[in-house]
Amino acid sequence: MLALALLSLPAALAAQAPVPSDTPGKTASGISYTQPRDWTMTVKGSATIFAAPEANLNIAVVDAGEAESAQAAAAKAWAAYRPDAARTVRLVSPAARGDGWDERVGIAYETSPNERATVSALALRKDKGWTVVITDGAESTANKRSAATSVIQGSLRPAGYAPETFAGKAAHRLTPDRIQAIRDFVAESAKQLEVPGVGIALIDQGKVVWEGGVGVREIGGNEPVTAHTKFMVASNTKGMATLLLSVLADEGKLRWDQKVTDLYPAFRLGSDAVTQSTLVRHLVCACTGLPRKDYAFILADAGAPASDTFRQLAETQPTSKFGELFQYNNLMASAAGYLGGSLAYPKMELGAAFDKAMQTRIFGPLGMRDTGFDNAAAEKGDWARPHGLDVDGRMVEIPNTFNHLIVPHRPAGGAWSSAADMARYAQLELSKGLTPEGKRLVSEANLLERRKHGVPIGENGWYGMGLMERVVSGVTVVTHGGTLQGYHSSFFVLPDAGIGAVILTNADPGASMIAPYLRRLLEVVYDGKPEAAQDVAAVAARIKAQAQARRAKLTVPGDPAVLAGLATTYRSQIDGKISFSDRGGAKWMKAGFIEGPVATRKNADGTVSIVSAGGGAIGVEAVVGSKDGARTLTVRDSQHDYVYTEVR
């Protein structure tokens, strides 16, 4: 299906020469854009079409003119770009105004899992005129070129619009009234998004000016979130792991430009050339060409050792050139932490060595008393339970057993922490290596090495080593986020203003609080236009609409005929097994760390998928099929297939 779809993309694009660097331009109606490096651009009537180097993904920016609605504008845009397309609209969801646009509406279209395609439209209105951005092509290319697609979409602005900038403005200090404005925003946002609990901290001129919580640790409970309530901080662990490498660099145990194989000879990737090219700094640069491969441990059996990180890396092939693109890979970050542990304590098992190195080099000296990797210890006392939406879109508490999948790969995302501890971590970044008590923990040079601009992640944003640096409205922001089932976290450091902020949430919709939280901080500090609140309101409505659209496509508890045709157990040679059982009259699935009731969905191409129907945003969808007379289930992420065959 995908091959046929791609063959029908506009053929004229192949003749265009790619640009050697990001190149600004304007459409015929004056809409500004940035053409990404290595992409081609063709003008076809009212459509400005950008084509990825793979020639299987297009982003078309169409001057649609006046239209009665966003959907009508999108229909005009498709007619101009690709009149042969006949996609069915799956969801229409308004977004918040911004970047000079009076109205923004997202439109999602039906695709089938086997098609491996991404098809969407974003309709933007200024006054009476519409501009429509169509994304059309291979899901795998859209995934690995996410930074480039972000550059295109993020750079689109109406003719004559000048973006708001705080460059050169003096920052207000975080006085009690400004702190209260931020706290009120967090409380109202949590209410709109139905997030039970949020931990926050605010820092000004090196001092914590407020830390504490909003809401409760678990839905229906009355125990409040405090400054010391523990949350899983997920990928914020990466920056902590590279901080360990910075300390070890100070100790002379490694050099950033040293080959990883010189320090850990067993290190291997799926490509010998990439293996030999990988320096210590590349382990957390998201630039080696290795794609994200999270299902490899989501679907794995429990109990894998820390060394499994290196086994999986040896089986992972790069899908882009070394240093070419931003591709986020958790296994590489895990290897970075374990390398640090092995250098600090070479005679210990990898996981134990890492845990001890983090405690003795980072958490202990920095006074992070709530932070660590012991799930049993963390899931006691003052800890926030994870929450997510169930199949009907209701907020429910979900078991934290799913998140235990990160244990074998914990340098990439297994840390527990609190708002108070994350504030100390942010203070270290603001002070360039000094603890809040003024003691040097790490040299300024090796701390800042983690912030050096690596591969671009979008317009005015770069990935370093477990940290990102962005320029937002003219303000430099050092940051990183973290996501696990039911937990979302971030911290922000504004180095020029001496201001920092932390946010930890205990529900999947909490992810939608992160960007508005930064926006509200900038509004308060620099007297920015009030946009953060409308951003939250728009995304809250979109989450509900998405939940309703998903539920409408599912048969719950599942089509009896499809469920009856399933084998009891399916196994993959690499990724473990998927099994089905009957519980209380319902069919249940266990696929690695995913366990719960199942639903079915009939896809647009006539195939059927088995869909996990438990609470939480991370699930599994498996297409029912057969091969060589045996029943199969196929699970896909954007760049990999995981095929399971029935066990007879």
C-alpha positions in Angstrom: 0.0 0.0 0.0 2.7 2.5 0.9 4.7 1.9 -2.2 1.7 2.6 -4.4 1.0 5.8 -2.4 4.5 7.0 -2.8 4.7 6.4 -6.5 1.8 8.9 -6.9 3.6 11.7 -5.1 4.3 14.6 -7.5 7.1 13.4 -9.8 8.5 16.8 -10.7 10.2 17.0 -7.3 12.9 14.6 -8.3 14.5 17.2 -10.7 15.0 19.8 -8.0 18.4 20.4 -6.4 18.5 20.2 -2.6 19.8 23.3 -0.7 23.1 22.9 1.3 21.7 24.7 4.4 18.5 25.8 5.9 17.2 28.5 3.5 14.5 31.1 4.2 11.9 32.0 1.6 8.4 33.2 1.0 5.3 31.8 -0.8 3.6 33.8 -3.5 1.3 35.3 -0.9 4.2 36.3 1.4 4.1 33.5 3.9 7.6 33.0 5.3 9.1 29.6 5.5 12.5 27.9 6.0 13.5 25.1 3.5 15.5 22.5 5.4 19.0 21.5 4.4 19.1 18.7 1.8 15.4 19.0 1.0 14.2 20.1 -2.5 11.5 22.6 -3.2 9.1 23.0 -6.1 6.3 25.5 -6.7 3.2 24.0 -8.3 0.6 26.7 -8.7 -0.4 27.8 -5.2 1.5 24.9 -3.5 5.1 25.2 -2.4 6.2 21.6 -2.0 9.2 20.4 0.1 10.5 16.9 -0.6 12.7 14.9 1.8 15.9 13.4 0.3 14.4 10.0 0.4 11.7 11.2 -2.1 9.0 9.5 -0.2 7.8 12.4 2.1 6.4 15.7 1.0 5.4 18.8 3.0 3.2 21.1 0.9 2.5 24.7 2.0 -0.5 25.8 0.1 -1.9 29.3 -0.3 -5.5 28.3 -0.1 -7.1 31.8 0.0 -10.5 32.4 1.4 -12.6 29.4 2.5 -15.7 28.9 4.7 -13.8 26.7 7.2 -10.5 24.9 7.9 -11.8 21.8 6.3 -12.9 23.6 3.2 -9.4 25.3 3.0 -7.8 21.8 3.4 -9.9 20.5 0.6 -8.7 23.4 -1.7 -5.1 22.7 -0.6 -5.3 19.0 -1.5 -6.8 19.9 -4.9 -3.9 22.1 -5.6 -1.2 19.7 -4.3 -2.5 16.3 -5.1 -6.0 16.2 -6.6 -5.8 12.3 -7.0 -5.7 11.9 -3.2 -8.9 10.7 -1.5 -8.3 10.6 2.2 -11.0 10.3 4.8 -10.9 12.8 7.7 -10.5 11.1 11.0 -10.3 14.1 13.4 -10.5 17.9 13.2 -9.1 19.6 16.3 -8.7 23.4 16.8 -5.4 24.6 18.2 -4.5 27.8 20.0 -3.8 31.0 18.0 -0.2 32.1 17.8 2.8 33.1 15.7 0.5 35.7 14.0 -2.2 33.3 13.0 -5.8 34.1 14.0 -6.9 30.5 13.8 -5.1 27.1 13.7 -6.8 23.8 13.1 -5.3 20.3 12.9 -6.8 17.7 10.6 -5.9 14.0 10.8 -6.7 11.5 8.0 -7.3 7.8 8.1 -4.3 5.5 7.3 -3.8 1.8 7.8 -1.0 0.3 9.8 0.3 -1.7 6.8 0.5 1.5 4.8 3.2 3.0 7.1 2.2 6.5 6.1 1.7 9.8 7.8 -1.0 12.1 6.4 -2.2 15.2 8.0 -3.0 18.9 7.4 -2.6 22.0 9.5 -4.9 24.9 8.4 -3.7 28.4 9.4 -5.9 31.5 9.0 -4.8 35.1 8.9 -7.7 37.5 8.4 -9.8 35.8 5.6 -6.9 33.9 4.0 -5.9 30.3 4.8 -2.6 28.6 4.5 -2.6 24.8 4.7 0.4 22.6 5.5 0.0 19.1 4.2 2.3 16.3 5.5 2.1 13.3 3.2 4.4 10.2 2.9 6.4 7.6 4.7 6.1 7.4 8.4 9.7 6.2 8.8 11.1 9.3 7.0 8.8 11.6 8.9 10.2 10.1 12.1 13.8 10.3 11.3 13.5 13.8 9.8 11.3 15.2 12.6 13.7 18.1 13.1 13.4 19.1 9.4 9.6 18.9 9.5 9.6 21.0 12.7 11.8 23.6 10.9 9.2 23.9 8.1 6.1 24.1 10.3 7.8 26.2 13.0 9.0 28.8 10.5 5.6 29.5 8.9 4.4 33.0 9.6 2.0 35.4 7.9 3.2 38.2 5.7 4.3 41.2 7.7 4.3 39.4 11.1 7.2 40.1 13.4 7.6 37.4 16.1 7.6 38.6 19.7 11.1 38.8 21.1 12.5 39.4 24.6 16.1 39.7 23.4 17.8 42.5 25.3 15.0 43.0 27.8 15.8 42.9 31.5 14.2 40.0 33.4 11.9 40.8 36.3 12.8 39.1 39.5 10.5 36.4 40.8 8.7 38.4 43.4 5.9 36.8 45.5 3.2 38.1 43.2 5.0 36.7 40.1 5.5 33.4 41.8 1.8 33.3 42.7 0.9 34.0 39.1 2.9 31.0 38.0 1.4 28.8 40.8 -2.1 29.9 39.8 -1.4 29.0 36.2 -0.2 25.5 37.1 -3.2 24.9 39.3 -5.7 26.0 36.6 -3.8 24.0 33.9 -3.8 20.9 36.1 -7.6 21.3 36.6 -8.3 21.7 32.9 -6.1 18.7 31.9 -7.3 16.6 34.9 -3.8 16.0 36.1 -4.1 14.9 39.8 -0.7 16.3 41.0 2.1 18.5 40.0 5.5 19.3 41.7 7.1 22.6 40.8 10.1 24.6 41.8 11.2 28.2 40.9 14.8 29.5 41.2 16.0 33.1 40.9 19.6 34.4 41.2 20.8 31.0 42.4 18.2 30.6 45.2 15.0 28.5 45.3 12.3 31.1 45.8 9.4 28.5 45.9 9.1 24.7 45.8 6.1 22.6 46.5 3.1 21.0 44.8 -0.4 21.4 43.4 -3.0 18.7 43.8 -2.7 15.2 45.2 -0.5 12.1 44.8 -3.3 9.9 43.5 -6.7 10.5 42.1 -9.4 10.3 44.7 -6.9 10.7 47.5 -6.2 13.6 49.8 -2.4 13.4 50.3 -1.0 16.5 48.8 2.0 16.7 46.5 4.9 18.3 48.3 8.3 19.5 47.4 9.7 16.1 48.3 7.0 13.9 46.5 8.8 11.5 44.3 8.0 11.2 40.6 9.7 9.3 37.8 11.6 11.9 35.8 12.3 9.5 32.9 14.6 11.0 30.2 15.8 13.8 32.6 18.0 11.0 33.8 20.1 11.4 30.6 21.4 14.8 31.6 22.3 13.4 35.0 24.2 10.5 33.4 26.2 12.9 31.2 26.9 14.9 34.4 28.5 11.8 35.7 30.6 11.6 32.6 31.6 15.3 33.1 32.8 14.4 36.6 34.7 11.4 35.3 36.3 13.7 32.7 37.5 15.9 35.5 38.9 12.8 37.2 40.8 12.0 34.0 38.9 8.7 33.5 37.7 9.7 30.0 38.0 12.2 27.3 35.0 13.4 25.3 36.8 12.7 22.0 38.0 9.3 23.0 36.6 6.2 21.2 34.1 4.3 23.2 35.8 1.0 22.3 39.0 2.2 23.9 37.1 2.5 27.2 34.7 -0.4 26.8 36.0 -2.9 24.2 32.7 -4.9 24.1 30.8 -1.9 22.7 29.3 -2.7 19.3 26.6 -1.2 17.1 24.9 -2.8 14.1 27.3 -1.1 11.8 31.1 -1.6 12.2 31.8 1.8 10.7 29.5 3.6 13.2 31.0 1.6 16.0 34.5 2.8 15.2 33.2 6.4 14.7 31.5 6.6 18.0 33.3 8.8 20.6 32.2 9.3 24.2 30.4 12.5 23.2 28.3 10.7 20.6 26.7 8.3 23.1 24.1 10.9 24.1 24.2 13.2 21.0 21.2 11.7 19.2 23.3 12.1 16.1 24.7 8.6 15.3 21.9 7.6 12.9 20.5 4.9 15.2 16.7 5.2 15.3 14.5 5.0 18.4 13.8 1.4 19.2 11.7 1.5 22.4 9.5 -1.5 21.6 12.6 -3.7 21.8 12.4 -3.3 25.6 8.7 -2.5 26.0 7.9 -5.9 24.4 10.8 -7.7 26.1 10.4 -10.2 29.0 11.2 -8.8 32.4 14.4 -9.5 34.2 17.0 -8.5 31.6 20.4 -7.5 33.0 22.1 -4.1 32.4 24.3 -5.7 29.8 21.2 -6.2 27.6 21.6 -2.5 26.5 24.8 -3.5 24.7 23.2 -6.7 23.2 20.4 -4.7 21.7 22.7 -2.0 20.4 24.8 -4.6 18.6 21.6 -5.5 16.7 20.5 -2.0 15.8 21.3 -0.6 12.4 21.6 3.1 11.6 19.0 4.5 9.3 20.7 7.9 8.6 24.3 9.0 8.2 26.5 9.6 11.2 26.0 13.2 12.4 23.4 13.9 9.7 20.1 13.9 11.7 18.6 14.1 15.1 17.4 10.6 16.0 16.7 10.0 19.6 17.9 6.6 20.9 17.4 5.5 24.5 19.8 2.5 24.3 22.7 4.8 23.4 22.0 7.0 26.4 21.8 3.9 28.5 25.2 2.8 27.3 26.6 6.2 28.2 25.6 5.8 31.8 26.8 2.2 32.1 30.2 3.3 30.6 30.4 5.8 33.4 29.6 3.2 36.0 32.2 0.8 34.6 34.9 3.4 34.7 34.1 4.4 38.2 33.7 0.9 39.6 35.2 -1.5 37.0 34.9 -4.6 39.2 31.2 -4.3 39.8 28.2 -5.5 37.7 27.2 -2.7 35.2 24.0 -1.8 36.8 25.3 -1.7 40.4 28.3 0.2 39.3 26.2 2.9 37.6 23.9 3.2 40.6 26.8 3.6 43.0 28.6 6.0 40.7 25.5 8.2 40.5 25.1 8.2 44.3 28.7 8.9 45.1 29.5 11.3 42.3 26.2 13.1 41.7 23.2 12.6 44.0 25.1 12.5 47.3 27.4 15.5 46.7 24.5 17.5 45.3 22.2 16.8 48.2 19.6 15.1 46.1 18.2 12.9 48.9 14.9 12.0 47.2 16.7 10.8 44.0 17.7 7.3 43.0 16.9 4.1 41.0 15.4 1.7 43.6 11.7 1.3 42.5 10.8 -0.6 45.7 12.1 2.2 47.9 10.6 4.9 45.7 7.1 3.4 45.7 6.7 4.0 49.4 5.8 7.0 51.5 5.6 10.4 49.6 5.3 9.3 46.0 3.1 10.2 43.1 1.1 7.4 41.5 0.9 7.5 37.7 -2.3 8.2 35.9 -3.7 8.0 32.3 -6.8 8.0 30.3 -8.8 4.7 30.0 -10.3 3.5 26.7 -13.3 5.8 27.3 -11.2 8.9 28.0 -11.6 8.9 31.8 -8.6 9.7 34.0 -7.6 6.6 36.0 -4.7 5.5 38.2 -2.5 3.0 36.4 -0.1 0.4 37.8 3.5 1.5 37.8 4.7 -2.0 36.8 4.9 -0.9 33.2 7.6 1.7 34.0 9.8 -1.0 35.5 10.7 -1.8 31.9 13.4 0.9 32.1 15.3 -0.9 34.8 17.8 -2.7 32.5 18.3 0.6 30.6 17.9 3.0 33.6 20.6 5.6 32.6 18.2 6.6 29.8 15.3 7.2 32.1 15.0 5.3 35.3 15.5 8.0 38.0 13.0 9.0 40.6 13.3 12.5 41.9 11.3 15.4 43.5 10.8 19.1 42.8 13.2 19.9 45.6 15.9 17.7 44.2 15.4 18.7 40.6 15.7 22.3 41.8 19.2 21.5 43.1 20.0 19.9 39.7 18.8 23.1 37.9 20.8 25.3 40.4 24.0 23.4 39.4 23.3 24.2 35.8 22.8 27.9 36.6 25.9 28.1 38.7 28.0 26.2 36.1 29.1 23.5 38.4 28.7 24.7 42.0 26.3 23.1 44.5 23.8 25.4 46.1 26.2 25.6 49.1 28.9 26.9 46.8 31.1 23.8 46.5 32.4 22.9 43.1 31.0 19.5 42.0 32.2 19.7 38.3 34.3 22.0 36.3 32.6 24.7 34.3 34.2 23.4 31.1 33.0 19.9 31.4 29.5 20.9 32.6 29.1 23.2 29.6 30.4 20.6 27.2 27.0 19.0 27.5 25.3 22.1 26.1 27.4 22.4 23.0 25.1 22.6 19.9 24.9 19.3 18.1 22.3 18.3 15.6 19.4 20.7 15.1 16.1 19.6 16.7 13.9 22.3 15.0 13.9 26.0 14.5 16.4 27.6 16.9 17.0 24.4 18.8 19.9 22.0 19.2 20.6 18.7 21.0 23.8 18.5 23.1 24.5 15.6 25.4 21.4 14.8 27.4 20.5 18.5 27.3 18.8 20.7 24.7 19.4 24.4 24.1 16.7 26.5 22.5 16.3 30.1 21.7 12.7 30.9 22.6 11.5 34.5 21.7 15.1 35.6 21.8 15.8 33.9 25.2 18.3 31.1 25.6 16.7 28.1 27.4 18.6 25.0 28.5 16.2 22.2 29.1 15.3 18.5 28.8 12.0 16.6 29.2 11.1 13.1 30.4 8.2 10.8 29.6 7.1 7.5 31.0 3.6 6.0 31.4 1.8 8.5 33.6 4.8 10.7 34.3 6.1 13.8 32.5 8.8 16.2 33.6 10.9 19.0 32.5 13.3 21.7 33.8 14.2 25.0 32.3 17.2 27.1 32.9 17.4 30.7 31.6 21.2 31.3 32.0 21.2 35.0 31.1 18.4 35.8 33.6 19.6 33.5 36.4 16.2 31.9 36.5 15.2 28.2 36.6 12.0 26.2 36.8 11.0 22.6 37.4 7.8 20.8 36.7 6.8 17.2 37.4 3.4 15.7 36.7 1.7 12.4 37.5 -0.6 11.9 34.5 -0.2 11.5 30.7 -2.0 14.8 29.8 0.7 16.4 32.0 2.9 16.4 28.8 0.7 19.2 27.5 1.5 21.4 30.5 5.3 21.5 29.8 5.5 24.0 26.9 2.8 26.3 28.3 4.6 26.3 31.7 7.7 27.7 30.0 5.6 30.2 28.1 3.9 31.4 31.3 7.4 31.7 32.9 8.5 33.9 30.0 5.3 35.9 30.2 5.8 36.7 33.8 9.5 37.4 33.6 9.4 39.5 30.4 5.9 40.9 30.3 5.0 38.7 27.3 1.7 38.5 25.6 -0.7 36.2 27.6 -0.8 33.1 25.4 -0.1 30.2 27.8 -3.6 29.8 29.2 -5.2 29.6 25.7 -2.6 27.0 24.7 -3.7 24.8 27.7 -7.4 25.3 26.9 -6.9 24.3 23.3 -4.9 21.2 24.1 -7.4 20.1 26.8 -10.1 20.2 24.2 -7.9 18.3 21.7 -7.1 15.5 24.1 -10.9 14.9 24.7 -11.5 14.9 20.9 -8.7 12.5 20.3 -9.9 10.2 23.0 -13.4 10.2 21.5 -12.1 9.6 18.0 -10.0 6.7 19.1 -12.9 5.1 21.1 -15.2 5.4 18.1 -12.9 3.2 16.0 -12.6 0.4 18.6 -14.8 -2.5 19.3 -14.7 -3.1 23.1 -14.2 -5.7 24.5 -13.3 -6.9 21.0 -14.9 -8.6 18.0 -15.7 -12.1 19.3 -14.9 -13.7 15.9 -11.5 -12.0 15.8 -10.7 -12.9 19.4 -11.7 -16.5 18.9 -9.3 -16.8 16.0 -6.3 -15.8 18.0 -3.6 -18.3 19.1 -2.9 -18.5 22.9 0.8 -17.6 22.5 2.9 -15.9 19.8 6.6 -15.6 19.9 9.3 -13.5 18.2 12.8 -14.7 17.9 14.1 -11.4 19.3 11.4 -9.6 21.3 9.8 -12.1 23.6 6.2 -13.3 23.4 2.6 -12.1 23.3 0.0 -14.2 25.1 -3.8 -14.1 25.5 -6.0 -15.4 28.3 -9.6 -15.1 29.5 -10.2 -13.0 32.7 -13.7 -12.4 34.0 -15.2 -13.1 30.6 -12.8 -10.7 28.8 -9.8 -11.4 26.6 -6.5 -10.1 28.1 -3.2 -9.7 26.4 0.3 -9.7 27.9 3.0 -8.3 25.6 6.2 -7.7 27.5 5.4 -5.0 30.0 2.0 -4.2 28.5 -0.8 -6.1 30.2 -4.6 -5.6 30.1 -7.9 -6.1 28.2 -7.9 -5.9 24.5 -10.1 -4.3 21.9 -10.2 -4.7 18.1 -10.2 -2.2 15.3 -11.0 -2.7 11.6 -8.5 -0.7 9.5 -9.2 1.2 6.4 -7.5 -1.5 4.2 -9.7 -4.2 5.6 -7.1 -5.6 8.1 -7.8 -6.0 11.8 -5.7 -4.9 14.7 -5.6 -6.1 18.3 -5.3 -3.0 20.5 -4.4 -2.9 24.2 -7.3 -1.2 26.0 -5.9 -0.5 29.5 -5.3 2.9 30.9 -2.3 5.0 29.8 -0.9 6.5 26.7 1.6 3.8 25.9 0.1 0.7 24.4 0.4 -1.8 21.6 -1.4 -2.4 18.4 -0.8 -5.6 16.5 -2.1 -6.4 13.0 -3.6 -9.9 12.7 -2.2 -11.8 9.8 -0.6 -15.1 8.7 2.6 -16.4 7.1 3.4 -19.8 5.7 0.1 -21.1 7.2 0.9 -19.8 10.7 -1.0 -17.1 12.5 1.0 -13.9 13.1 0.8 -10.6 14.9 2.8 -7.6 13.7 3.6 -4.7 15.9 5.2 -1.6 14.3 6.9 1.6 15.3 7.8 4.1 12.7 11.0 2.4 11.6 10.8 -1.3 12.7 8.5 -4.3 12.4 8.2 -6.8 15.2 6.6 -10.0 13.9 5.2 -12.6 16.3 4.3 -16.2 15.1 1.9 -18.5 16.9 3.4 -21.2 19.1 2.0 -24.5 18.2 
